[in-house]
Amino acid sequence: MLTVVERFVDWAVSWLPMYGEAKLLLGIYLWYPSTWGAGHVYDGFLHPLVAWHEADIDRGLLELRARARDMKASQLKAAAAIGQMWLVDAARCVSSQLQAARSGREGATH
């Protein structure tokens, strides 16, 4: 999401003089520990936004967790069914090979 916003903003305002330098200074401000830039942005913008939508975020996470659990269960059931089919096919193959070997031995002894 941030990359999309950044590309749009770059396209919209890159014609401004010293845009690249201002973008670099913003990055340094956010990154450099003694400026507390990231803390100011978090406290002033992100924290109130997250706090305002906290219930919606929690509900979405619970729904996502339930969907992931359901998907995991269905994938395990599908894998078990595939494994069961493979075991049945392997047992049939071994059984047919044993029968062929027995009939070959019986034909040779008679």
N, C-alpha and C positions, 0 to 999 in steps of 0.2 A: 504494500500500500504506500509506504513512504517513497519507494522508488518511482511509482506512478506520479505521485504528487510532485516530487522533485523534478521529474522530466517535464511536467506541465509548467511548473513555475520557471524552470530554466528556459523553456521555449517562450513563455509569455514576457519575461523581464530580462532576458539576457542582453537585450539591446541597451540597457541602462549602463552609463559609464561606471566603471570600477565594480561591476556586478561580481566578477570572479574574485576580486580582492575582498569584497564584503562577505561573500560566501565562505572564503577561507577564514576570515576573522570570526565569523559566527561558529565555524567548526572548532576553532581554537578556544573560543569563549566557552563552548559547551564541554570541551574535552579537558581543559586545563583546570587542575584541582583547586587552585587558590582563588579562582573567579567564582566558584560555586554556580557556574552557568547552568549546568544540568539540573542542579537542585532548585534553582529559581524557576526553570521551565516546568519541572515536575510539580513543585509546590503551587505555582501560579496557574498552571493549565491542566496538567495530566491528573493530578490528585483530585481536584474538584470534579473533573469529568468522570473519572472512575468511580468516585464516591456517589455521584448522582445516579449512575447506572449499575451500581454494585449488585442489586437484586436481580436485574436482567442478566448480568454477566454470570452470576452464580447459577441461575436457572438454566442458562445456556450450557454451562459446563456440566451440570447434572444430566441434562438431556444428551449431551455428547458422550458422557461416560456410559449412560444406559445404552445408547446406540452402539458404542464400541463393544460393550459386553454382549449384546445380542449378536453382533456380527461375529465376534469371537466364537460364540456358541454355535452359530450356524456353520462357520468354517470348520470347527472341530467335528461337527456331525458329518459334514461332507467328506472330510478327510477320513473319518472312521468308515464311512460307506465305501469309499474308494479302497481303503485298506482291506476291508472285508471282501470286496469283489476280487481283489488281487489274491488274497489267501485262498478263496474258493477256486479261482482259476489255477493257482499253483497246485492245490490239492488234486484237482482233476487231472492236471498234466502228469503229476507224479503217479497217480493211480493208473492212468492209461499206459504210462511207461512200464509200471510194474506188471500190468496185465499182459502187455506185449512181451515182456521178458519171460513171464511164466508160460505163455503159450508157445514161445520159441523153445523153451526148455522141454516142455511137454512133447512137442513135435520131434525134437531131437532124441528123446528117450524112447519113444514108441516106434 
